[in-house]
Every structure is written in structure tokens, then in C-alpha cells.
Amino acid sequence: MQVEYSVCFERHPLPAGGYLAQLTLNAPARLNALTPEMVTLLHKLLLEIRDDQEAVAVFLDGAGERAFCVGADTLRIRESALANPGGTAVEADAFFSCEYAAAHLIHRFPKPVICWGSGIVMGAGLGLMVGGSHRIVTNKSTLAMPEISIGLFPNVGASWFLGQMPGATGLFTALTSAYLSPADALYAGLADYCLHDKNKTDVLRKIINLDWCDDSEWNAEQLTECLTDIEAEQGVVLQQSSLKDHRGWIDDVCALPSPAAVEMRICGYTGNSEWLQLAAQGLARGASSTAKLIFQQLQTGRNLSLADVFKMELVLSSNRVRDPEFAEGVRARLIDRDRDPRWCYKSIAEVPDSEIDALFESPWPINPLNKLFAL
């Protein structure tokens, strides 16, 4: 029996022995938003599968037809932060620690990890998906990093993978919470294949029937060949990539000499592109303190290893969720739903450097991820 708000684990027996592990984020009523219980179980299951010689690969997906994962359950995180004013947000810190440990493990998994990112893939959902060895979007996928709209910041490895996107498109995506299409995901390197949503069962069956062996590199190569052939057979017709089409404008704007100038230019967009108009609105309505933080996190993350990126983000998360900007952002978007947050600052120029610098100061003598990464 499947329990809601869990991670379901199914073993698919292989013709030659062993099994393919299917892990399903199972909170469909809430678009598979991640809870503390879910990330704890996900991390535990990934460790078990990693160490099980019978398991050849992981197939990660989300329950229901609407979303792979919309991100973290920010209501729970807000409650944790408000429960101890001025002190540690105990449940939130534990949540981020397990979430980041699971995402880092996916990036470094010694066996293929196939991610079926259909429907909505946002925030932490995108953070989990991009770590896979074989990332699949479908004709029904929509991606975004919308954290600026709630006063948080893009995390779950975003400081690393946004920096890997072409030109300044990662920075732009973070600042504007712009919606990305399947074509954008492929262009940006966030996904490897685009398949038809309706063919998931058939794709999984073909994967199970491959000639799996105990050589992970060989398995990954034949999986790549299989998915490439399936993609060619299905021939999904993609719309144009907005990121690609507007790359020149994005790069020019984001090259302006200061974050305040970039903010002003994006928010002042008056052109004919509806996609850029919506992106400009996303930045204008978001928290300016988050926008300023994004510039610094991506700059800092550029010089860090993946493990150190997650450690930096854990420090930022622990500090940021106790900031009134985050509590107000979640209130306006998810509690009162008035979409009218009363941010502390009206522009990046008003945000003190000292406030952003303080977010990078660790609240612990030893980062909790040190222990989890050693497992």
C-alpha cells in the first residue's frame, strides 16, 4: 500500500537477474512537494540502492500526472523558522541537510540515475533532476527556479548548475523565475532527452529489458543508446527555445556593471517579447534582497566544488529561512495568497551589503553535511 507524502520503492526484476529500482516521489495532492519525511527516506533508499549489488540503476519519477516535483514544502519550513524566533530552525535545518545530501548523492551516484521530469519541475525538483545521469523531460514539462517570489534563493545545487547554463541564462533564470520549456531545458543542459509523456510505461519497459550487467559504465552507454533511439522514434516536436532566442539580450543586460543596473534594465523591459515581459514581472515582484543574494551566491559558487556548493547553500538556507523576507514571501504566496508581499526593500540598491554578507556566516562550527557526505 502506498502512503501519501512518501517515497515509493519498487524493484523491477531484470531478465538476467538483479533489478531496476524505481523511486517515486509520492505526494500527488501537493504536486510532490518535498517534506522532511520524504527527503529523509529518499536519502536512505538511495544509500541502500547504491550499496546493493543486485540494483543496476535508479528510475526517479513523481506520482500523478501533474508534476515531478514543485520543490520543498515551504509552509513546513516557515513553521519551523517561526517556532523558535531568533534561534535555530531545527526541522528546517534537518530538512535542508537531508535534501542536499540526497541531491549530492544523485550527482555522484555510481550507477545510472534516470529521471523522468514530466509536468512541473521547479525549485528542489529541478535540483534533484539535474543530478541524474539521464535526465528526461517530456512534451508536458515546465521548469523554473521561482524562489525569488517567496524571498528564498535558488538552492539544491543551483549555485553550481545555474552557472553551467549558457552565458548568463542561469543568472537570468534565477533572477526572474522565468518558465522554461522542454526546448529551453535541452538548450540549457538541464535535460538530455525529450519524450512523449504518454509513453512513460513503454519507455520504462524498454529500459528494464536492456542487457544489464555489473559494469555501470557499460550500462550507462547502452542506456544512452536506448534513450537516444527512443527520442528519435518518437520525434517530439519542440517549440523554439526562448532562452536561446533571447540569449544575446540576456547576456548584454547581465553584463551591466552592477546588480542594481541589471535589475533596473530587466524590470524596465518594454519590448514585444511576452516571455521577456513575464520574466521582467517576475523580478519586479520578487524580493530585491534575494536578487542581490543571487548575484553573490552564483559568483561564489563558480569557484567551489559541487560538495562545497551544497555546504554553502546549507549555510545560506539556515540563515535565510529565519529572515523576515522569507516568512513574508510564503505568507503572500501560499498562506493569504494575496500575491502582495511587503518586502523590506524596493530595489537591490537599498539592500545593505552587510545583510547579504551575514547570510554566508555559518551558524555551526562544523557543517552538518560533512557527516552526511561521508556515508
JOZI-V344280 format. One record per run of one state. SS is the DSSP state (~ for helix, > for strand, _ for the rest). FROM is the first residue (numbers start at 1). LEN is the number of residues. If there is no record, write none. Layout:
ss->(SS | SS)
from->(FROM | FROM)
len->(LEN | LEN)
//
This chain:
ss->(_ | > | _ | > | _ | ~ | _ | > | _ | ~ | _ | > | _ | > | _ | > | _ | ~ | _ | ~ | _ | > | _ | > | _ | ~ | _ | > | _ | > | _ | ~ | _ | ~ | _ | ~ | _ | > | _ | ~ | _ | > | _ | ~ | _ | ~ | _ | ~ | _ | ~ | _ | ~ | _ | ~ | _ | ~ | _ | ~ | _ | ~ | _ | ~ | _ | ~ | _ | ~ | _)
from->(1 | 6 | 14 | 19 | 27 | 28 | 31 | 34 | 35 | 36 | 52 | 55 | 63 | 67 | 70 | 72 | 73 | 74 | 83 | 90 | 108 | 112 | 118 | 120 | 123 | 124 | 131 | 134 | 139 | 142 | 145 | 147 | 151 | 158 | 162 | 169 | 177 | 180 | 181 | 182 | 189 | 193 | 196 | 197 | 209 | 216 | 235 | 242 | 246 | 247 | 255 | 259 | 268 | 274 | 286 | 288 | 302 | 306 | 321 | 324 | 336 | 348 | 351 | 353 | 360 | 369 | 374)
len->(5 | 8 | 5 | 8 | 1 | 3 | 3 | 1 | 1 | 16 | 3 | 8 | 4 | 3 | 2 | 1 | 1 | 9 | 7 | 18 | 4 | 6 | 2 | 3 | 1 | 7 | 3 | 5 | 3 | 3 | 2 | 4 | 7 | 4 | 7 | 8 | 3 | 1 | 1 | 7 | 4 | 3 | 1 | 12 | 7 | 19 | 7 | 4 | 1 | 8 | 4 | 9 | 6 | 12 | 2 | 14 | 4 | 15 | 3 | 12 | 12 | 3 | 2 | 7 | 9 | 5 | 2)
//
